[in-house]
Amino acid sequence: MCSVEHINCFPVLVNILSNTFLRLFNSTQRIRVWSQPFYGTHTPELKSDIFFVCLNYLLILAAGLPPHFAVSSMEDYKVKS
């Protein structure tokens, strides 16, 4: 009913259980379950855009962390903790 990988078995199991419960309650509706665990990108332009956005975010984050630690240590020095 499903492949060896666990990530594929769970949606199949949910689908089987859901449709079994629906049949028990005399319903004619069906539930479809699908699994796409990873966001698939097929264009290299999109991949490079995502990479540069993440890189810019990390650079801004890295530039903001050292002043944060410096300010907190100066406050500790002023309070003489």
Backbone torsions as a table, in degrees:
resi	resn	phi	psi	omega
1	MET	NA	-26.5	179.3
2	CYS	-148.7	166.1	-179.1
3	SER	-77.3	179.6	-174.9
4	VAL	-71.7	-26.5	-176.6
5	GLU	-71.4	136.5	-177.3
6	HIS	-67.6	-29.5	-176.4
7	ILE	-68.0	-22.6	177.8
8	ASN	-91.9	-25.7	-176.4
9	CYS	-73.2	-36.2	-175.6
10	PHE	-62.5	-47.8	177.9
11	PRO	-62.8	-33.6	177.7
12	VAL	-66.7	-42.2	178.4
13	LEU	-63.3	-42.3	177.9
14	VAL	-62.7	-40.3	179.1
15	ASN	-63.8	-44.9	-179.7
16	ILE	-63.7	-45.7	-180.0
17	LEU	-65.6	-40.9	-179.3
18	SER	-63.8	-45.7	-179.4
19	ASN	-69.9	-30.1	175.7
20	THR	-66.4	-44.4	177.9
21	PHE	-64.7	-36.4	178.1
22	LEU	-66.1	-39.2	178.2
23	ARG	-67.3	-34.3	177.9
24	LEU	-63.2	-32.1	-179.9
25	PHE	-95.5	19.4	175.0
26	ASN	57.3	42.7	178.3
27	SER	-98.4	146.8	177.3
28	THR	-96.7	-4.7	179.9
29	GLN	-78.0	157.2	176.8
30	ARG	-127.2	151.0	176.4
31	ILE	-110.6	131.9	176.3
32	ARG	-108.2	134.6	179.1
33	VAL	-124.4	136.0	176.6
34	TRP	-137.4	160.8	-176.4
35	SER	-130.4	126.0	171.1
36	GLN	-134.5	86.5	-169.8
37	PRO	-69.8	-25.7	-177.5
38	PHE	-123.0	139.7	178.7
39	TYR	-71.8	118.2	-176.5
40	GLY	-95.6	124.5	174.6
41	THR	-114.2	134.4	-177.4
42	HIS	-110.1	-9.0	-179.4
43	THR	-103.5	132.0	179.6
44	PRO	-67.6	-25.5	179.0
45	GLU	-64.9	-41.3	179.5
46	LEU	-66.5	-40.1	178.0
47	LYS	-62.8	-42.0	-179.6
48	SER	-69.4	-35.9	176.9
49	ASP	-63.5	-43.9	178.7
50	ILE	-63.5	-40.1	179.1
51	PHE	-62.2	-44.7	-177.6
52	PHE	-71.3	-32.8	175.5
53	VAL	-65.4	-44.7	178.3
54	CYS	-65.3	-39.4	178.8
55	LEU	-63.6	-44.2	178.0
56	ASN	-62.9	-41.1	179.0
57	TYR	-62.1	-45.0	179.8
58	LEU	-66.4	-36.0	178.3
59	LEU	-66.9	-40.3	177.2
60	ILE	-66.5	-39.9	177.9
61	LEU	-64.8	-42.5	-179.8
62	ALA	-67.3	-31.4	178.7
63	ALA	-74.6	-23.8	-177.5
64	GLY	-91.8	-16.6	-176.9
65	LEU	-74.5	-45.6	-178.2
66	PRO	-59.6	-41.4	176.0
67	PRO	-62.3	-32.2	178.3
68	HIS	-62.5	-45.1	179.2
69	PHE	-68.1	-35.9	179.8
70	ALA	-66.3	-41.4	-179.6
71	VAL	-66.8	-41.0	-178.8
72	SER	-67.6	-36.7	179.1
73	SER	-71.4	-32.1	176.3
74	MET	-67.9	-38.4	176.4
75	GLU	-64.3	-39.1	176.2
76	ASP	-64.0	-37.8	178.9
77	TYR	-65.9	-40.2	-179.6
78	LYS	-66.9	-38.1	-178.4
79	VAL	-79.8	-14.7	-178.4
80	LYS	62.3	47.4	178.7
81	SER	-87.5	NA	NA
